[in-house]
Amino acid sequence: MSDQSSSSVEEQPEESKIRISFILSPSISSSTQRESLEIPKEPIAVPSSIRKRGLSAIVNHLLDRKVISDDDTNNNSDDSDEENEDQLPAIPFDFLLNSKLLRLSLEAAIRKEGLSTEHAIELEYFPARLPPNKDGESDVLPDWITVMDYNHNEGVSGGNSESGEGVLFTGGADGSIRSFQSKSGSKSLQQICNVMAHTAPIKCLSTSSFLNGNNQTLVATGSMDQTLITHLYNPTSSSLDLHAVYTGGHTNSIGSVALSNNSSGSGEGGGSDKIIMASGDWDGGLAIWSIPTLSEVVDNNSNNDEENSAKKQKGVKGSKVTSSQSNNTNIHEVKPLQSIKAHSTNISGISFTHNSSSPSTIITGSWDHSLKLYDINRMDNILTLNGSRVITSISRCCNSNVVATSNSDNTVRLWDMRTDGSGSSSAMNNGGGMDKSSLRTSHKGWVSNVCWSNVDPYILGSTSHDGTLKVWDIRSSLPLHTVKAVSKRGEKVLCLSFGENVIYSGGSDCVVKQFGL
């Protein structure tokens, strides 16, 4: 009898332990923050089945902060709250194992990475990125919001702009360009100005700081009406003025445009460095343009005025000019520097590379499933990477030539476009030219747009026809957060852009939304 009872109460085997060391992430550069989050690096033993939440509780305990437990929702938590009222609130942490975010149990992750447990495992920790919270939206606009881009100009001041605050520019299916800013103390986005720029939906938009003495922003847009134009946004008057029209480069709908951000000079001439623009169309045509400086535009307008005045004085038959036609003759027209057939069909995304101060190479993505790297001086194709799905948009990492693409199979992909300078890929040469890695197919519809954070090389966002906005850390194949960015079922999110600690989205609900990060 005693033998049976002893066997029935046989002790369960003790769970195995793994020794780990916590290392504060070097990405935390603030000395004050590092001092407040630093914990001893001496190895400690933790259960092998522990996950991110349990590790976060350990770090908070070592920091003498409140520890969030699974029992916090019970009534018994009131007593513990009183005991810990002098402690700082808990911070959710994320952890890196072998440069990848920990999303499995510690034991499973170590086994997956093929690491040895003979020595203490180093876990890099840092405060987790909190879910985006909706903190503003615009009024309902007349039509879909198809594209957007945020421009932060350090010199912006005056007018409706607060010092150092950027402006969000959007393009709509009604052909209008609009600019927005967050309204101080209000949960709304204030529309600053609105210009009817095209006669058909705007399909692409890009902005660049235009350092011409007035710290203006250059806004380039392309449309289904086959026109490509630039406007200048003046922060003092909060106005968008037509700058130039670009002709002779495309004969079909323009679906992508990118401006180089290298105008570093000052003065009325716009600086010694030229801004270069690249654009792509539905037929796969690629064109390169030189953006005219303000002095060139003024000289051209003066010459046109003189020509028109001379025609009127001579009374040449058929030379009568109406006021509207006179305005059109003052528009500065620009011809392309280069124009080639780059893809077999629609070029859906363009980005200048992150290689030097002089814009010499661009990356193009297309509905023909390929990404290409072009030398724009020689218009030579340096590198081609072929995929298996339509590429709907591209975005380059802020500090490298790693590119994210949105795709028609509900997936976001990462591609390595770095080359060794000889025309071959030094970081990716697997023969098939496949993508570097794929983030998990998390969307449930066509991924319409992808955008990389302008400050964090690990963070990007994506929007989809499933109505969601997702925030990703590329060190994990799972999204960090998913937000329902439209109010009604069946509506689509078409575009997004990162701002100053916020992310914007727009789509078929005709409302620009702002989410705090």
Helices and strands as residue ranges (DSSP letters): H 2-8, E 17-24, H 31-37, E 44-47, H 52-62, H 77-83, E 93-97, E 100-101, H 106-113, E 121-127, E 133-137, E 145-151, E 167-172, E 176-182, E 189-196, E 202-210, E 216-223, E 228-234, E 239-246, E 254-259, E 276-281, E 285-290, H 294-314, H 323-329, E 333-334, E 338-341, E 347-352, E 361-366, E 370-375, E 380-386, E 391-396, E 402-407, E 412-416, E 437-438, E 447-452, E 459-464, E 468-473, E 481-484, E 493-498, E 502-507, E 513-516
